[in-house]
Amino acid sequence: MITCLFGSSRNNGNSKMILDYLLYGTDHQVINLYDTNIEKVIDNRHSDVDSMHLHHDDYSKVLKNVMDADTIIFSTPLYWYSMSASLKLFIDRWTESLREEHRNNFKEEMSKKRYIVMIVGGDNPIIKSQPLIDQFKYIFEFMNITDYSFLIGEGEAPSDVLKDEDVIKKVKALNLDLRGMSKNV
C-alpha cells in the first residue's frame, strides 16, 4: 500500500497533477494534510510528560495510515525553499512519537519503508530545492531511512509541470515500478 501525504493548499495545482500521474493504477491513498488538523509539536524531551494525551487532532490517524503503508510519498510545493507548513507540522510531531511508549519501535518501523519526495516549484527548482532535499536527507539519516528518492518538477502556472519532460519521464518509470509493487502485494 502506498500512502501519500499531500502538502499543498491547491487541490488542482501542479503538485496534484504530477502526483495523480505518479499514482495512476496503484493501490494508494492520498491524505491531504491541508485538510487535517495537526497541532504543533510540544517538545517534552526533558520532562516526564507522555505526549499521547496532549493533543486532540488528526496526527495519530494520519500516522496510523503511514505506519500501515509500505511506501510513503511526501508531496509538497517548494514554499520559500522548504516544504509546506502542513507537511512540516506532521514531521515535527515525530519528535513526540519517538518518545511515546506505545510507539517504542517507531524509528525502526519507519526505517523499513520506501520514501519518495515529490517537490514542484517554479524559479529553477532543481537548484532552489536543494535546501529542502538536504533537510529530508538529514531527517532520513536521523531515522535510519535508506530507501528514498526525490522527484523535482518545474511548474509555476497551472499545468506547467506537465511540460517538464525530465520529470514526466522519471514519473512514468516510477509509476511502472509502483504498479508492479501493487500487483505483488
C-alpha positions, 0 to 999 in steps of 0.5 A, a space after each residue: 500500500 502506498 500512502 501519500 501525504 499531500 502538502 499543498 493548499 491547491 487541490 488542482 495545482 501542479 503538485 496534484 497533477 504530477 502526483 495523480 500521474 505518479 499514482 495512476 493504477 496503484 493501490 494508494 491513498 492520498 491524505 491531504 494534510 491541508 485538510 487535517 488538523 495537526 497541532 504543533 509539536 510540544 517538545 517534552 524531551 526533558 520532562 516526564 510528560 507522555 505526549 499521547 494525551 496532549 493533543 486532540 487532532 488528526 496526527 495519530 490517524 494520519 500516522 496510523 495510515 503511514 505506519 500501515 503503508 509500505 511506501 510513503 510519498 511526501 508531496 509538497 510545493 517548494 514554499 520559500 525553499 522548504 516544504 509546506 507548513 502542513 507537511 512540516 507540522 506532521 514531521 515535527 510531531 515525530 519528535 513526540 512519537 519517538 518518545 511515546 511508549 506505545 510507539 517504542 519501535 517507531 524509528 525502526 518501523 519507519 526505517 523499513 519503508 520506501 520514501 519518495 519526495 515529490 517537490 514542484 516549484 517554479 524559479 529553477 527548482 532543481 537548484 532552489 530545492 536543494 535546501 529542502 532535499 538536504 533537510 529530508 536527507 538529514 531527517 532520513 539519516 536521523 531515522 535510519 531511512 535508506 530507501 528514498 528518492 526525490 522527484 523535482 518538477 518545474 511548474 509555476 502556472 497551472 499545468 506547467 509541470 506537465 511540460 517538464 519532460 525530465 520529470 514526466 519521464 522519471 514519473 512514468 518509470 516510477 509509476 511502472 515500478 509502483 504498479 508492479 509493487 501493487 500487483 505483488 502485494 
